[in-house]
Amino acid sequence: MDAPYTAFAAVYDELMHDVPYDRWAGRLDALLRAALPSADGAALADLACGTGALTVRLAARGYRMTGVDLSEDMLRIAQEKARRMGLAIPFVRMDLAALCLHRPVDALNCACDGVNYLTSRRSLLAFFRAAHASLKPDGVLLFDVSTRYKLSEVLGGHCFGEDLPACTYLWRNAYDPERKLLEMRLNGFLPQADGRYTRFDEVHIQRAHSDRELRSALTACGFAVEQTFDGLTDAAPTERTERAQYVCRRLGSWPGEDGIARDELLHAMISGGQARVAAVSGGGLVAEAQKLHGLSRVATAALGRQLMMTAMMASQLKNAGDRVSTILRGDGPAGSLICTGAPGPLVKGYATNPSVELPPTAAGKLDVGGYVGHTGKLTVVRDLPVGDPYVGVCSLVSGEIAEDFAQYFTVSEQQPSLVYLGVRMDAQSSRVRAAGGMLVQPMPGCPDALIDALQARAAGIAALSHLLDEGRPLQAAVEETLAGLDLAVVERFAPALRCDCSRERVERALIAVGAGELRDMIDRDGGAEIKCHFCNTEYRFTAAQLEQLLSQAGEDAHGKEAAEKG
């Protein structure tokens, strides 16, 4: 069985010959011009773009386009289509639930059932959170879905076929009303030059998301639904609508299901560009990490601080493939704390020993230093697509994390820095009330007087989390903390906690361990269970599935050997 949109990609455009792409692009253009302050030259990412039919049409209308899809075969066709039209459009292979754009855009579009391929609430929430992180403030998300009526009544239980010059296909559909899933089995036959046919088989699974489910997920992830339409019309959806179009607005900060204001991150300059500031309000992602990993109070404070620091560092990354990892290994009971950040910024992390609890310090504070340890190493790995990763290492100063990162910037990057990281928790319930962080770095040529002034404010910066806990917006809290230093915000982000693991990546890792290890898993264990430490997702492989990977590993090794001989 082929993966979806592999062999199918070559004939996709011909099979979609009846889709009114010109009208569709015109409709999207009209919606964007109504929703954006200025649509001319706006940055737009076309998600699940397929062969780029809408991407190139929107680019021709003046939008600065990026195409995103999971299928390499579909993207290859899209790239060639753009090249023939003289359009410079970057196309990126990426899963919707792991969306990670290197810079926020004005709008996102996900057409042609892309959201239907998100078959669980978890993946739906992951996508909407990633979409929020990928949009500028007040950015717009457009998407459409095939409705439950279409999947269950129009497609479910029916069989379609067509005999075209490029392909003969049979398309059989079965709808499961309990799981709200439509299974589409596609059997195609491609004519060859010798008169014979090559067969391909694909299975596509879509979920019928109700309007209530979509609105709930959108609200939880910081979007307001502004309008819904029946397909490409101005009419409102009805019970017999087959395609529903959504126009959603990104909110800057919003209450989540836990009651915590959603996270923000900003870049600013002070004193006319003499120093730069990164600041984050991270109560949401810290609370999510606490729940995900079952963190104790002290572990929540420790990992939360490191996650926020990693988010501030990740916000400086430029390209989609860039990564920064921070590893704390001290002599305390925490073991190791490991965090990774990607553009967005998107972060993930875990503690080796998440349930350890310690009594408070003599000052009544959470003993983060005791948990991490007072001696050990802080390692920072900057992994960029070009060249070898940069690895910086420094000794721990206190284990309080902020001081350790300040030491790292000064010693390893020769960049004197002020660092504050704080997590406020309810004493009774252990609920995360607020979390904030700030990184202040003098620019080259910064006068000594400003450096002295910043040093004098070091203690006052610690008020940031208190101000956030009182309900201050991030910018207002930073302005109050750095009052009199002429703060100018230059960029905003929406940090999020998200793991980018996938079954595909785990399969590649299993293949990489080699045939001997795979054979041992099959013969000794009868399969394998792989757990991601960052998100606790378990990937299970039967012996038969491992046999398939073993066969693929052999094919890869043979191909590599042949290439080396050639």
Secondary structure, DSSP 8 states (H G I E B T S, - for coil): -B-TTSTTHHHHHHHTTTS-HHHHHHHHHHHHHHHSS--TT-EEEEET-TTSHHHHHHHHTT-EEEEEES-HHHHHHHHHHHHHTT----EEE--GGG---SS-EEEEEE-TTGGGG--SHHHHHHHHHHHHHHEEEEEEEEEEEE-HHIIIIIITT-EEEEE-SS-EEEEEEEEETTTTEEEEEEEEEEE-TTS-EEEEEEEEEEE---HHHHHHHHHHTTEEEEEEEETTSSS---TT-SEEEEEEEE-SS-B-TTS-B--EEEEEEETTTTEEEEEEE-HHHHHHHHHHHT--HHHHHHHHHHHHHHHHHHTT--STT-EEEEEEEESSTT-EEEEEEETTTEEEEEESSTT------TTSS--HHHHH-SSEEEEEEEE-SSSS-EEEEEE-SSSSSHHHHHHHHHHHS----EEEEEEEE-TTT--EEEEEEEEEEE-TT--HHHHHHHHHTHHHHTTHHHHHHTT--HHHHHHHHTTTS--EEEEEE--EE-----HHHHHHHHHHT-HHHHHHIIIIISEEEEE-TTT--EEEEEHHHHHHHHHHHHHHHHHHHHHHH-
